[in-house]
Amino acid sequence: MISNFPNPGNDRAVARPLGVGIGLRAPHYEALLTQGCCIGWLEAHTENYFGEGGYDLYVLTTLRERHPISLHGVGLGLGSAKGYSPEHITKVAALVNRVEPALVSEHLCWGARDGAVFNELLPLPLTRETLHLVGERVDRLQNVLQRQVLIENITSYVHFRDEDFNEPEFLNALAAQTGCGILLDLNNLYVNQCNHGTSAAAVIDAIDPRHVGEIHLAGHRRIDGIVIDDHGAAVDDAVWQLYAHALQRCGQVPTLIEWDNQVPALDVLKTEAERAQHYYDRVDQHAAVA
Amino acid sequence: MPLSLDQLQEAFAATLVADEVPTQLSAALIESGEHLTARLTLYRRNVFGAWRQALAAAYPVVHALVGPECFSDVAHHYCRLHPSTSGDLNQFGARFAEVLATEPATATLPYLGDVAALEWAVHRLHHAADTPPVPRERIAALSPTQLLSSRFLLHPGCWWMASTHPLCSIWTAHQPDSTIELSSIAHKPEFALVTHRRWRVTVVPITSGDVIALDALKAGADMDRTISAALQGDPTFDFAKAFVRWLDCDVFVGVDDARRQ
């Protein structure tokens, strides 16, 4: 069994798969509200909509009538040994109830310590201890939300000596143990390959394709010899190649164009989404999953 | 013996807030030397960058008034004094006004603290509950006697301030559609009301009488006592004008006529 929880976006039997979506960002609110546009779905950063009301929430609840929504959390810090916040989960649950999203996701990271929150996706050592902790947290989150969540691989600028798993082993084990899905960020894999030499294609090959419920595509930049996933540029050619490879293995997985910094005009994102859709449409869904 | 996850995160957290690298942390990581220093610096920059960006988003007028470099310095100081305590960055920066008021770098701009207090009220109201205003018909149906004996419930996100500086003019001059030149603003006290209407947050100039009246309404006074208090503190207080101003800003979310209880 892949999951005990329903997840419309991850259900391959759904007649109309989600296809390609884009991130919901404030500079595009007006354009999205006024244009009846052909975007497959929208992914919102969960924490940006934690308010009790206001314009952001109005936009999100209006757009959810027209587009499937994915709620992508950046602030839970599933792997924080001390400083994990139950109030944060309560807020996520309230928003999930309100928006009824197609997908819900978070990151494989930590981010807080004894009440101090770093608001950054910090790397975890991939040990049995970490798997146990994150496994429990994912279990609890899925129980509260009564649905499957997807867990995303992050970029890491440092690496731990003593680990029990490599990244795909860890993600496969987490998914098998909790029934969560995997949000495979191909740009993050590529950035890790540039910075640390871990082959992105090898990671894709080692991930169990049955668990992959979403793919992220984004841009990056190089500063002082380090590649940074700043989500501030078009998707790199190398990442498009990884995308074609991932689709071959995983089939038609909902795919997101992520652009968070120096956000361009909506048309630029649409062009990126069309390019992704082109790759997506070429995949023989049934052949790939089998 | 490898460190526990708890010990590793304790060491990692220490390196994020200080420029030193605990030896347990460097021993646990593959990277070393300059390479490790560069990577940890990148994390520190990311953490501080996200905090500074959150402050700049909540305080755009302060940012414009002091410029990016000074803002970055003050933000750095603020982050050390009051680090983030929530995974929701919209909650970060609540005490910025307090810190600005005591910051030597911004001592030449004495109005910054008030501007920051106003901007935090604007920021909070952007995410406040969309409680609908009392329908106009409900208020129009009140007889003058009923109006005076009624208590009006204010929108919980409403905020007002008596400033010794031209607070509204400074804020307004920095809005995208403003025609006010900063240099043309006279140095005089101003009174500001922050409220919202259909999700759009606005800053409205009010009078000192309004401030007294709104304080009284918030404390639960009926309208009769509210007007008396305002007139006592500000003999020029014009209730009819003030009441229309409040209604136009959707300030009231509830009304109860005490005599009906």
Boltz contact constraints between the chains, C-beta under 6 A:
constraints:
  - contact:
      token1: [A, 47]
      token2: [B, 88]
      max_distance: 6.0
  - contact:
      token1: [A, 50]
      token2: [B, 88]
      max_distance: 6.0
  - contact:
      token1: [A, 51]
      token2: [B, 127]
      max_distance: 6.0
  - contact:
      token1: [A, 52]
      token2: [B, 129]
      max_distance: 6.0
  - contact:
      token1: [A, 53]
      token2: [B, 128]
      max_distance: 6.0
  - contact:
      token1: [A, 53]
      token2: [B, 129]
      max_distance: 6.0
  - contact:
      token1: [A, 53]
      token2: [B, 130]
      max_distance: 6.0
  - contact:
      token1: [A, 54]
      token2: [B, 126]
      max_distance: 6.0
  - contact:
      token1: [A, 54]
      token2: [B, 127]
      max_distance: 6.0
  - contact:
      token1: [A, 55]
      token2: [B, 199]
      max_distance: 6.0
  - contact:
      token1: [A, 58]
      token2: [B, 199]
      max_distance: 6.0
  - contact:
      token1: [A, 75]
      token2: [B, 87]
      max_distance: 6.0
  - contact:
      token1: [A, 75]
      token2: [B, 88]
      max_distance: 6.0
  - contact:
      token1: [A, 81]
      token2: [B, 5]
      max_distance: 6.0
  - contact:
      token1: [A, 81]
      token2: [B, 6]
      max_distance: 6.0
  - contact:
      token1: [A, 81]
      token2: [B, 9]
      max_distance: 6.0
  - contact:
      token1: [A, 88]
      token2: [B, 87]
      max_distance: 6.0
  - contact:
      token1: [A, 113]
      token2: [B, 9]
      max_distance: 6.0
  - contact:
      token1: [A, 113]
      token2: [B, 13]
      max_distance: 6.0
  - contact:
      token1: [A, 115]
      token2: [B, 85]
      max_distance: 6.0
  - contact:
      token1: [A, 116]
      token2: [B, 83]
      max_distance: 6.0
  - contact:
      token1: [A, 117]
      token2: [B, 84]
      max_distance: 6.0
  - contact:
      token1: [A, 117]
      token2: [B, 85]
      max_distance: 6.0
  - contact:
      token1: [A, 117]
      token2: [B, 86]
      max_distance: 6.0
  - contact:
      token1: [A, 117]
      token2: [B, 87]
      max_distance: 6.0
  - contact:
      token1: [A, 118]
      token2: [B, 16]
      max_distance: 6.0
  - contact:
      token1: [A, 118]
      token2: [B, 47]
      max_distance: 6.0
  - contact:
      token1: [A, 119]
      token2: [B, 50]
      max_distance: 6.0
  - contact:
      token1: [A, 119]
      token2: [B, 84]
      max_distance: 6.0
  - contact:
      token1: [A, 119]
      token2: [B, 89]
      max_distance: 6.0
  - contact:
      token1: [A, 120]
      token2: [B, 46]
      max_distance: 6.0
  - contact:
      token1: [A, 120]
      token2: [B, 47]
      max_distance: 6.0
  - contact:
      token1: [A, 129]
      token2: [B, 5]
      max_distance: 6.0
  - contact:
      token1: [A, 130]
      token2: [B, 5]
      max_distance: 6.0
  - contact:
      token1: [A, 157]
      token2: [B, 39]
      max_distance: 6.0
  - contact:
      token1: [A, 157]
      token2: [B, 42]
      max_distance: 6.0
  - contact:
      token1: [A, 158]
      token2: [B, 29]
      max_distance: 6.0
  - contact:
      token1: [A, 158]
      token2: [B, 31]
      max_distance: 6.0
  - contact:
      token1: [A, 158]
      token2: [B, 39]
      max_distance: 6.0
  - contact:
      token1: [A, 159]
      token2: [B, 30]
      max_distance: 6.0
  - contact:
      token1: [A, 160]
      token2: [B, 28]
      max_distance: 6.0
  - contact:
      token1: [A, 161]
      token2: [B, 28]
      max_distance: 6.0
  - contact:
      token1: [A, 161]
      token2: [B, 30]
      max_distance: 6.0
  - contact:
      token1: [A, 162]
      token2: [B, 2]
      max_distance: 6.0
